[in-house]
Amino acid sequence: MSTSTRTDPQSPALHVADNHDLIRVQGARENNLKDVSVEIPKRRLTVFTGVSGSGKSSLVFGTIAAESQRMINETYSAFLQGFMPTLARPEVDVLEGLTTAIIVDQERMGANVRSTVGTVTDTNAMLRILFSRLGQPHIGSAQAFSFNVASISGAGAVTMERSGQTVKERRSFSITGGMCPRCEGLGSVTDFDLSALYDDSKSLNEGAITIPGYSVDGWYGRIFSGCGFFDPDKPIRRFTKKELNDLLHKEPTKIKVDGINLTYEGLIPKIQKSFLSKDVDAMQPHIRAFVERAVTFTTCPECDGSRLSEAARSSKIKGINIADACAMQISDLADWVRGLDEPSVAPLLTALQRTLDSFVEIGLGYLSLERPSGTLSGGEAQRTKLIRHLGSSLTDVTYVFDEPTIGLHPHDIQRMNDLLLRLRDKGNTVLVVEHKPEAIAIADHVVDLGPGAGVAGGEVVFEGSVEGLRASGTLTGRHLDDRAVLKESVRKPTGQLPIRGATAHNLRNVDVDIPLGVLVVVTGVAGSGKSSLIHGSVSTRDGVVAIDQGAIRGSRRSNPATYTGLLDPIRKAFAKANGVKPALFSANSEGACPTCNGAGVIYLDLAMMAGVATTCEECEGKRFQASVLEYHLGGRDISEVLGMSVTEAKEFFGAGEARTPAAHAILDRLADVGLGYLSLGQPLTTLSGGERQRLKLATRMAEKGGVYVLDEPTTGLHLADVEQLLGLLDRLVDSGKSVIVIEHHQAVMAHADWIIDLGPGAGHDGGRIVFEGTPADLVAARSTLTGEHLADYVGS
């Protein structure tokens, strides 16, 4: 190429390709967004702020990230798209300048019982290869160290065509896996309390089986009565040994009942497949209650909970086997790997070292690779997902984060900020939905949504710099520099809740007396042992109502009215006022529109293309039959009531003809937690993370108990809403309850009557009580990390 045709790198003329430095959104209407139009700079860090429910997630995740993913999926062949999730096109007029989106959200890791921190981050895979190459004695390939691969062998004759003749040959095969044969790689063995499975004084036809879903009137009743292995009219206590064995343990067997081919299987293998293959935390409440009642889990005596076979545990590198490596704290494992010097596996050691160092760098060095992924908190799960992106060579992609500071102590937030800035400095666009002022402060660009939540939100109220936001006068701008003050006087405890010798996870024989009748905040850096102490020693006691971070589950048919139980008194009130059945006023029962089956929309499946949802023409999206809408209560039909906000409904059911005390009490609690703007019939799938957390809080507040345990209730809360939450906690304490809060938010710490600080560090550097006392004493002492940060926060 001649010099005359080469582009001068110093030339001021802008190349046409460099014009695309903005992501343009025009006319976004997803969920509550009201024709939102924004321009987001690329290769910058943009933070989206606003009260919970203002439309941040709808804009960032539901519009920008969703369309980016949908367009990438469309680049695959129609055949492949048939196996991928079909994503609908967001409600938006124009989206320009999109780049590949990598979403790092708060969704909990899959709660599969075989899933661990090591398996979800591929660290286990690298360790398995390492031990298969260097471990002594050598026992086999990498799968010989996998607790998900069983050892199997077999032999037999195979028939093949060779030179026009049929030839039979004897073949044998053998697979060496690392799965412990006793517990099948689960690390625990189960024992069943048979009295919780059936009532032996009854026969099967009399409903002896007490397992959820095993009704005599359903398929199971038909299978049991027609299988012929026992008499369904004979009480179980009179079964012979063989009959009882067939009922409980029989392997899957083909049977024919009334001309239909069915499979019979004993109760215990059936329960193991249908219930015990899921993590207990992922089960529906009634299933979980049954499992906790009927099944006891004990550490496998053969592998001591390591999940691995004796052969896998016998192979060692420098005196360490793979089970020991997975049980180590990751920061210690990183040091051990660093000490291995073996040129034959140098690239593998480098990759493994980089991954383990990423764990430490992101503040998760206190975890171990054997930790079940379902036990990670929302913040830990989000940071675990971030690990695979830290060392990535990709540039010019869009990273989308949903409150990455959740579950982080103020001490750790700076570290997360540095990581976000590092991703940006590599030439990536970083979009962050966030409430914490410390995280908002590092933004290059801020988009503030509001002015309120729900129908009162969905508009961009500010775009610009952090300084501009401060001066803007928006709700976020006004509260950005809010600082709580220490209380002048604290409440006196009415009693004590003693904990003695707590040793769960990293706790070091902790003894502590938690004061009752006051607001107690348990704090400390992430991984210091807060949740282990409270959930392990307090939550399981009688009279304790524990509200954890677990996601609430609900389909697109679920809404706040159904989730909180509010719909029951409303249906009864409508039925009583009109002299008809309550079932008519359920869109999931007799009152449902026959055309859309009560969904309000008709879903059209277009195979590998995105499905289309259209409003039902019969009921116009109201979900009910026309005849049901003729019944009124207080001048409103059931669809109008479900369209009300919590605040409107509270007034409606509080007085007059529609007065319903049971409904009013539930609405009071919803308003108390700051959800007054929510529509009663809004699908749960459209609620933000913060809204779901508060909905759960409002529901559990109805339970009878003297002690409330809240796990990070400020998750997803705007600065302006934290004040309302503190008021709610005060009302709970003033009504005679004891409130224990696991929290990092300094406003909640400052408002506490008593603080218990764990630390001093995370993992094996934590697990001790480093401070007990009032917030004022903690600030005055400045003896812990929490004390230093709280003192800076309150300006002492």
TATA-V844956 format. One record per helix or strand. SS is the DSSP state (A for helix, B for strand). FROM is the first residue (numbers start at 1). LEN is the number of residues. If there is no record, write none. Layout:
ss: {SS | SS}
from: {FROM | FROM}
len: {LEN | LEN}
This chain:
ss: {A | B | B | B | A | A | B | B | B | B | A | A | B | A | B | B | B | B | A | B | A | B | A | A | A | B | B | A | B | A | A | B | B | A | B | B | A | B | A | A | B | B | A | A | B | A | B | A | B | A | B | A | A | B | B | B | A | B | B | A | A | A | B | B | B | B | A | B | B | A | B | A | A | A | B | B | A | A | B | A | B | A | B | A | B | A | A}
from: {16 | 22 | 36 | 45 | 56 | 78 | 94 | 101 | 112 | 116 | 117 | 123 | 136 | 142 | 152 | 165 | 179 | 188 | 194 | 198 | 204 | 209 | 219 | 236 | 241 | 253 | 260 | 267 | 278 | 280 | 285 | 295 | 308 | 310 | 316 | 320 | 322 | 329 | 330 | 343 | 368 | 372 | 373 | 378 | 398 | 410 | 429 | 437 | 445 | 454 | 459 | 466 | 475 | 495 | 510 | 519 | 530 | 544 | 559 | 560 | 566 | 582 | 592 | 601 | 612 | 624 | 628 | 633 | 636 | 638 | 645 | 646 | 656 | 661 | 679 | 683 | 684 | 689 | 707 | 719 | 738 | 746 | 754 | 763 | 768 | 775 | 785}
len: {4 | 7 | 6 | 5 | 18 | 4 | 3 | 4 | 1 | 1 | 4 | 12 | 1 | 4 | 11 | 11 | 1 | 5 | 3 | 1 | 3 | 1 | 8 | 3 | 9 | 5 | 5 | 8 | 1 | 3 | 10 | 5 | 1 | 5 | 2 | 2 | 6 | 1 | 9 | 19 | 1 | 1 | 3 | 13 | 5 | 16 | 5 | 4 | 6 | 3 | 6 | 7 | 5 | 8 | 7 | 6 | 8 | 4 | 1 | 4 | 13 | 4 | 1 | 4 | 4 | 1 | 3 | 1 | 1 | 5 | 1 | 7 | 3 | 12 | 1 | 1 | 3 | 12 | 5 | 16 | 5 | 6 | 6 | 3 | 6 | 7 | 10}
